[in-house]
Amino acid sequence: MEERVDRLEKSLGKNDELVRELRDAVTVTAHLEAAQGRLLKEHSKWLVEHNGAMKDLDERISRLVSGFGEFMRSGLRPAF
């Protein structure tokens, strides 16, 4: 894209309003793409960590429910 803008500059001149607007648009788009890339990378990392935490939580809940089931089957009752 940058090469195309350079060719337009050569044919129309650097001071042409259309060329300046196009160069500005290309610059803004590049910055937005870079920012989105960073956000996507950060979100992907967070998602992996979140999924790991949820898996750990699910395992803890399963062990708790299983332990409670064993307790109930044992016939013991808590003393209050």
C-alpha positions as CSV (number, residue, x, y, z in Angstrom):
1,M,0.0,0.0,0.0
2,E,2.8,2.4,0.9
3,E,4.3,1.8,-2.6
4,R,1.1,2.8,-4.2
5,V,0.9,6.0,-2.2
6,D,4.5,6.8,-3.2
7,R,3.6,6.4,-6.8
8,L,0.6,8.7,-6.4
9,E,2.9,11.2,-4.8
10,K,5.3,11.1,-7.7
11,S,2.5,11.5,-10.2
12,L,0.3,14.0,-8.4
13,G,2.9,15.7,-6.1
14,K,3.3,15.5,-2.3
15,N,1.1,18.6,-1.8
16,D,-1.9,17.2,-3.5
17,E,-4.8,17.1,-1.0
18,L,-5.9,13.7,-2.1
19,V,-2.4,12.2,-1.6
20,R,-2.1,13.8,1.8
21,E,-5.5,12.4,2.9
22,L,-4.6,9.0,1.5
23,R,-1.3,9.0,3.3
24,D,-3.0,10.0,6.6
25,A,-5.6,7.3,6.2
26,V,-2.9,4.7,5.5
27,T,-1.0,5.8,8.6
28,V,-4.1,5.8,10.8
29,T,-5.1,2.3,9.5
30,A,-1.6,1.0,10.2
31,H,-1.7,2.3,13.8
32,L,-5.2,0.8,14.3
33,E,-4.1,-2.6,13.0
34,A,-1.1,-2.6,15.3
35,A,-3.2,-1.7,18.3
36,Q,-5.8,-4.3,17.4
37,G,-3.0,-6.9,17.1
38,R,-1.7,-6.0,20.5
39,L,-5.2,-6.2,22.0
40,L,-5.8,-9.6,20.3
41,K,-2.6,-11.0,21.7
42,E,-3.3,-9.7,25.2
43,H,-6.9,-11.1,25.1
44,S,-5.7,-14.5,23.8
45,K,-3.2,-14.7,26.7
46,W,-6.0,-13.7,29.2
47,L,-8.3,-16.3,27.6
48,V,-5.8,-19.1,28.1
49,E,-5.3,-18.1,31.7
50,H,-9.0,-17.8,32.3
51,N,-9.7,-21.2,30.8
52,G,-7.0,-22.7,33.0
53,A,-8.5,-21.1,36.1
54,M,-12.0,-22.3,35.1
55,K,-10.7,-25.8,34.6
56,D,-9.1,-25.7,38.1
57,L,-12.3,-24.4,39.6
58,D,-14.3,-27.1,37.9
59,E,-12.0,-29.8,39.2
60,R,-12.2,-28.3,42.8
61,I,-16.0,-28.3,42.6
62,S,-16.1,-31.9,41.3
63,R,-13.9,-33.0,44.2
64,L,-16.0,-31.1,46.7
65,V,-19.3,-32.6,45.3
66,S,-17.7,-36.1,45.2
67,G,-16.5,-35.7,48.8
68,F,-19.9,-34.5,49.9
69,G,-21.6,-37.5,48.1
70,E,-19.2,-39.9,49.8
71,F,-20.0,-38.3,53.2
72,M,-23.7,-38.6,52.6
73,R,-23.4,-42.2,51.5
74,S,-21.4,-43.0,54.7
75,G,-24.5,-42.3,56.8
76,L,-22.6,-39.9,59.0
77,R,-24.4,-36.7,59.9
78,P,-22.8,-33.5,61.0
79,A,-23.2,-32.7,64.6
80,F,-24.6,-29.2,65.1
